[in-house]
């Protein structure tokens, strides 16, 4: 009987290098003969495509209700992504590496919610409840990077910044990611310092994840 695969999530602020490090860790696993699938949220599905338009500034959603509307869209995309892409691969024993998951929703949407909304509701708990049907990751890796270093990395990238890529917000997000265990209680979460060189961070990620990822996967 084929063992179930594992869902490994990689998180961090913009400029933390989550996409690059996900691909590097995937190659590390493939070199050991493991079946690996890389993916990301928002997904490439219909809801994810709509979200990407909003992130790029092509759509303006909801005014003061932007944060809860985005949280709902992300939660819907997450469920569709799981059903159509992630769960089938986990069922056949594949390790799935996902760039972002609901920790991003808890961080980004909480950080951008207006103070009036935060005063009226426990917004973190509300966002968490919208994702209650999404399976929990087997492990979440948080790449903690200094906001100033992340800003320099973002400046070196091509393309236009998305609506969340401004310094003040990124500083708030960095603090929220350092508090990931509170945002996702009960999840297996490991932190890696993302400030050093690309190769050094990759090495630290392999050291941190391998004992948790390779244990029961065939």
C-alpha positions, -999 to 999 in steps of 0.1 A, spaced: 0 0 0 14 34 -10 19 58 19 2 91 17 23 121 6 30 151 28 19 187 24 48 210 31 40 248 31 67 275 27 58 309 40 74 344 44 70 380 36 75 393 0 112 390 -7 118 361 17 126 338 -13 98 313 -7 94 305 -44 131 300 -50 137 280 -19 106 258 -26 121 249 -60 155 243 -45 141 220 -18 121 201 -45 153 194 -64 169 182 -32 141 157 -26 141 146 -63 178 139 -61 169 114 -34 143 97 -56 112 113 -41 81 122 -61 76 159 -56 50 184 -69 54 222 -65 25 246 -65 14 279 -50 -14 299 -37 -32 318 -51 -35 289 -75 -36 289 -113 -73 280 -111 -102 304 -119 -105 319 -84 -67 322 -81 -65 340 -114 -91 365 -102 -71 370 -70 -39 376 -90 -57 404 -109 -66 420 -76 -31 416 -62 -17 433 -93 -41 463 -89 -62 455 -119 -93 451 -97 -104 472 -67 -124 452 -42 -147 464 -14 -131 495 -1 -130 491 37 -141 455 32 -111 446 10 -95 425 37 -125 402 45 -133 399 8 -97 389 0 -98 364 29 -130 348 15 -115 346 -20 -83 330 -7 -103 305 13 -124 295 -17 -93 292 -39 -76 271 -12 -104 245 -12 -106 244 -50 -68 240 -52 -68 212 -26 -95 193 -44 -83 197 -79 -45 196 -75 -31 189 -41 -52 160 -26 -49 137 -57 -12 140 -55 -10 134 -18 -32 103 -23 -6 87 -46 23 94 -22 37 125 -37 53 152 -15 35 185 -23 54 217 -17 31 247 -16 43 284 -17 19 300 8 -12 286 25 -37 300 51 -9 314 73 -6 340 45 -43 348 48 -40 352 86 -10 375 83 -18 396 52 -56 400 57 -52 408 94 -24 433 87 -45 451 61 -79 451 79 -91 486 90 -89 494 127 -127 498 129 -132 462 117 -106 449 141 -124 467 170 -157 450 161 -146 414 155 -119 389 163 -107 391 128 -79 364 131 -105 339 144 -129 348 116 -102 342 90 -93 310 107 -129 298 106 -131 305 68 -103 279 64 -117 253 87 -124 228 59 -88 231 45 -66 202 56 -37 212 78 -2 211 64 21 183 77 47 210 83 50 248 76 84 263 71 86 301 78 115 319 61 121 348 85 139 376 68 147 411 79 123 436 63 152 457 50 168 428 33 135 417 18 130 452 5 163 452 -13 155 418 -29 121 430 -40 137 461 -56 160 438 -76 131 419 -91 116 426 -125 79 434 -128 55 457 -109 51 453 -72 17 440 -59 -6 458 -36 10 444 -5 46 452 -13 53 484 6 77 487 35 55 496 64 31 467 58 61 443 53 75 452 87 41 444 102 40 411 83 75 401 94 64 404 131 32 383 124 53 356 107 76 355 137 44 348 157 32 320 134 26 295 162 -1 317 176 -17 323 143 -19 286 135 -21 269 169 -14 232 168 4 232 134 39 219 130 59 251 123 97 255 118 115 288 113 147 293 93 167 326 91 163 338 55 189 366 57 221 347 46 231 337 11 209 316 -11 229 285 -6 232 288 31 194 293 35 188 262 13 211 242 35 193 253 66 160 244 51 171 209 41 184 204 76 152 216 92 127 199 69 143 165 61 136 148 94 99 159 92 93 153 55 112 121 47 102 100 76 71 82 63 71 90 26 80 62 1 
